């Protein structure tokens, strides 16, 4: 028994923090597009950080819980409802058996994460539960969820359930926790964000005009945007002269420029190497902002130093460590 899919939504997949250690064999990392939101949902649900959760994109699914469950949602606000009643993100929620979770219009962002206490029970492939649908690897049968799928979940402990079952009023289908995460802990999601970038290894190969244009212009995310990469449209970025490059390592957030002069931003399912010149690298701290933009959104790039990128990364990790301690104490109450 677990969670029955009554409607699959646009794209709902099982994801964790990714499949590391196999890129030399050509296997992509995959994992959550917004790993920060995934980690928040998992921590709120009381799971270890390597647990699997659902990544829900834009048009959400309809999911019926077949057992009493504890859940948490984090990331985009996709107007979640339990039995027709709105529920907030970033709070633990107790859900009684046979309750239906649905989603409405996206209010902010485009990807939300659903964690269930105990974790989603799928086989690990190369050490990860992440779905890589292009290759039919991992997650739930190597694909996005479909109507009538039943996801198996590991149930919470009897002590956890008893605590919430006693607090939830008789006849009520769910109970939202009286506490949740402060907005100060959340990324500053924006419809048209400015993301911070380090100059890429081939930045100097671009003309002065292209370099200035990259930092000072606005780019539009095209409809050709998916978990592999975002094509963006804007001013043409030209090289000083034509060059042929050997394929080199790329990662999540690498900004390549195609021969047409248009950038491609590599995302969670990026290839392991690439041959296009790399004009920039979006810093880790801003990847959540990028993961939440929709096709048609406008982006700007702002240059930062490596020192600043490190500081922002450490600050984010310190925030998560502090949150872990607070949630551990909260669970003892």
JOMO-V70105 format. One record per helix or strand of 3 or more residues. SS is the DSSP state (H for helix, E for strand). FROM is the first residue (numbers start at 1). LEN is the number of residues. If there is no record, write none. Layout:
ss,from,len
SS,FROM,LEN
SS,FROM,LEN
This chain:
ss,from,len
E,2,6
E,11,5
H,23,3
H,35,10
E,53,5
E,62,4
E,69,9
E,80,3
E,92,4
E,100,4
E,108,9
H,133,3
E,150,4
H,158,10
E,174,3
H,183,3
E,194,6
H,203,3
H,208,9
E,219,7
E,229,5
E,254,4
E,263,4
E,277,6
H,284,8
E,298,6
H,306,26
